[in-house]
Amino acid sequence: MRENVGSTDRTFRIIIGFVLLGMIFFEPVGWWGLLGLAPYISGIFRFCPLYNLVGLNTVAAVR
């Protein structure tokens, strides 16, 4: 599994995932907040399966 999520992308994914997971405890979102697991986990592991399918890579190339 090769990294395909860069540092800025990773930061946003972790924050968005954490916020969505936190919103589980509030009525308007409810269990839909579990969708926050996808960006949170992909941010932690620096790998996004959807990016892999589409061919995207937000990791800066190192020369």
CYANA upper distance limits for C-alpha pairs under 8 A (distance plus 0.5 A):
  1 MET  CA     47 PHE  CA      7.93
  2 ARG  CA     47 PHE  CA      7.47
  3 GLU  CA     45 PHE  CA      8.40
  3 GLU  CA     46 ARG  CA      5.85
  3 GLU  CA     47 PHE  CA      5.61
  3 GLU  CA     59 VAL  CA      7.86
  4 ASN  CA     46 ARG  CA      6.83
  4 ASN  CA     47 PHE  CA      5.81
  4 ASN  CA     48 CYS  CA      7.12
  4 ASN  CA     51 TYR  CA      7.61
  4 ASN  CA     52 ASN  CA      7.87
  4 ASN  CA     56 LEU  CA      7.73
  4 ASN  CA     57 ASN  CA      5.10
  4 ASN  CA     58 THR  CA      6.37
  4 ASN  CA     59 VAL  CA      6.21
  5 VAL  CA      9 ASP  CA      6.57
  5 VAL  CA     10 ARG  CA      6.47
  5 VAL  CA     42 SER  CA      8.40
  5 VAL  CA     43 GLY  CA      7.67
  5 VAL  CA     46 ARG  CA      5.39
  5 VAL  CA     47 PHE  CA      6.14
  5 VAL  CA     48 CYS  CA      7.21
  5 VAL  CA     57 ASN  CA      6.80
  5 VAL  CA     58 THR  CA      5.65
  5 VAL  CA     59 VAL  CA      6.10
  6 GLY  CA     10 ARG  CA      6.31
  6 GLY  CA     46 ARG  CA      7.72
  6 GLY  CA     57 ASN  CA      8.08
  6 GLY  CA     58 THR  CA      5.17
  6 GLY  CA     59 VAL  CA      4.48
  6 GLY  CA     60 ALA  CA      7.24
  7 SER  CA     11 THR  CA      6.65
  7 SER  CA     59 VAL  CA      7.71
  8 THR  CA     12 PHE  CA      6.92
  9 ASP  CA     13 ARG  CA      6.65
  9 ASP  CA     43 GLY  CA      8.16
  9 ASP  CA     58 THR  CA      7.64
 10 ARG  CA     14 ILE  CA      6.68
 10 ARG  CA     42 SER  CA      8.26
 10 ARG  CA     43 GLY  CA      5.06
 10 ARG  CA     44 ILE  CA      7.87
 10 ARG  CA     46 ARG  CA      7.12
 11 THR  CA     15 ILE  CA      6.73
 11 THR  CA     43 GLY  CA      7.50
 12 PHE  CA     16 ILE  CA      6.47
 13 ARG  CA     17 GLY  CA      6.37
 13 ARG  CA     39 PRO  CA      5.35
 13 ARG  CA     40 TYR  CA      6.19
 13 ARG  CA     42 SER  CA      7.84
 13 ARG  CA     43 GLY  CA      5.79
 14 ILE  CA     18 PHE  CA      6.45
 14 ILE  CA     39 PRO  CA      6.89
 14 ILE  CA     40 TYR  CA      5.09
 14 ILE  CA     41 ILE  CA      8.20
 14 ILE  CA     43 GLY  CA      5.83
 14 ILE  CA     44 ILE  CA      7.50
 15 ILE  CA     19 VAL  CA      6.63
 15 ILE  CA     40 TYR  CA      8.01
 16 ILE  CA     20 LEU  CA      6.65
 16 ILE  CA     36 GLY  CA      7.45
 16 ILE  CA     39 PRO  CA      7.54
 16 ILE  CA     40 TYR  CA      7.80
 17 GLY  CA     21 LEU  CA      6.57
 17 GLY  CA     35 LEU  CA      8.28
 17 GLY  CA     36 GLY  CA      4.55
 17 GLY  CA     37 LEU  CA      6.44
 17 GLY  CA     38 ALA  CA      7.64
 17 GLY  CA     39 PRO  CA      5.69
 17 GLY  CA     40 TYR  CA      4.89
 18 PHE  CA     22 GLY  CA      6.56
 18 PHE  CA     36 GLY  CA      7.15
 18 PHE  CA     40 TYR  CA      6.99
 19 VAL  CA     23 MET  CA      6.73
 19 VAL  CA     36 GLY  CA      7.99
 20 LEU  CA     24 ILE  CA      7.46
 20 LEU  CA     33 GLY  CA      5.26
 20 LEU  CA     34 LEU  CA      7.54
 20 LEU  CA     35 LEU  CA      7.65
 20 LEU  CA     36 GLY  CA      5.32
 21 LEU  CA     33 GLY  CA      5.51
 21 LEU  CA     34 LEU  CA      6.27
 21 LEU  CA     35 LEU  CA      8.10
 21 LEU  CA     36 GLY  CA      5.79
 21 LEU  CA     37 LEU  CA      7.50
 22 GLY  CA     33 GLY  CA      7.83
 23 MET  CA     29 VAL  CA      6.68
 23 MET  CA     30 GLY  CA      7.46
 23 MET  CA     33 GLY  CA      6.30
 24 ILE  CA     29 VAL  CA      6.67
 24 ILE  CA     30 GLY  CA      5.22
 24 ILE  CA     31 TRP  CA      6.12
 24 ILE  CA     32 TRP  CA      7.65
 24 ILE  CA     33 GLY  CA      5.41
 24 ILE  CA     34 LEU  CA      7.57
 25 PHE  CA     30 GLY  CA      7.05
 26 PHE  CA     30 GLY  CA      6.56
 29 VAL  CA     33 GLY  CA      6.48
 35 LEU  CA     39 PRO  CA      8.47
 36 GLY  CA     40 TYR  CA      6.65
 37 LEU  CA     41 ILE  CA      6.32
 38 ALA  CA     42 SER  CA      6.62
 39 PRO  CA     43 GLY  CA      6.42
 40 TYR  CA     44 ILE  CA      6.74
 41 ILE  CA     45 PHE  CA      6.66
 42 SER  CA     46 ARG  CA      6.04
 42 SER  CA     47 PHE  CA      5.72
 42 SER  CA     48 CYS  CA      5.81
 43 GLY  CA     47 PHE  CA      7.51
 43 GLY  CA     48 CYS  CA      8.47
 48 CYS  CA     52 ASN  CA      6.92
 49 PRO  CA     53 LEU  CA      6.86
 50 LEU  CA     54 VAL  CA      6.77
 51 TYR  CA     55 GLY  CA      6.22
 51 TYR  CA     56 LEU  CA      5.31
 51 TYR  CA     57 ASN  CA      7.17
 52 ASN  CA     56 LEU  CA      6.80
 52 ASN  CA     57 ASN  CA      8.22
